[in-house]
Amino acid sequence: MSRDSNYDHHISIFSPQGRLYQMEYAFKAASSSSGLTGVAIRGSDSCVVVTQKKVPDRLMDPKSVTHVYSITTKIGVLVTGMFADCRAQIQRARYEAQDFRFKYGYDIPVHVLAKRIADIAQVYTQSASMRPLATVCLIIGVDDERGPQVFKVDCAGHYLPFFAAASGAKEQEAVNFLEKKVDDMKEYSFDQTVRAAIMCLGTVLGSDFRGTEIEVATVQGKNGTFTVMTEDDIEAHLNAIADDADA
């Protein structure tokens, strides 16, 4: 038996190599349990998130299955990981956003919400009586002062701003794709940002989509609201991508 195998029983015990095995297991669960891949991209005046839409049971109403949620009218989250944990994370994020508005009289900025969610996640790593939520959040919004914002918050409590980010089963493949495009992203128009995100997801999964098979959500402009695209709008972008590929 490995010497390190004795150090994975509690989340608050470090191994001699300085590792927290329970947190590594939480990251594994967050990336692989849902089988989904999520992508977020920040353009010149907009942000976009894209993920797959998988209905686990044919008897379920497809409208009830989503991994894209609104937190406020201007902030949205794509969350991947264990579905029940995702719902709990979203519920807490909405509470924190409304509590901020009640206390200070204006909507919570994107970076403040990201920091608050990360702080709560980090507290869950300190006590053996709590379990980390196996989730990774991609938070998008357009800030009044900072412009478009994409933040990634993981189950350990890291939170960082990104030009583009990915999460889920094919995270590394998506990151490799996005790194090749990152220099041009600051100049992307709204349509370019949406299509780049869809193309990234399609490339890493090696398949073509229909409008019913992916979820796309956007925030455009400082006065824009968080909007989940309809199937018709998604199809229009898919057709444009196909036309560009044929040209």
Secondary structure, 3 states (H helix, E strand, C coil): CCHHHHHCCCCCCCCCCCCCHHHHHHHHHHHHCCCCEEEEEECCCEEEEEEECCCCCCCCCHHHCCCEEECCCCEEEEEEECHHHHHHHHHHHHHHHHHHHHHHCCCCCHHHHHHHHHHHHHHCCCCCCCCCCCEEEEEEEEECCCEEEEEEECCCCCEEECCEEEEECCHHHHHHHHHHHHHHHHHCCHHHHHHHHHHHHHHHHCCCCCCCCEEEEEEECCCCCCEECCHHHHHHHHHHHHHHHHC
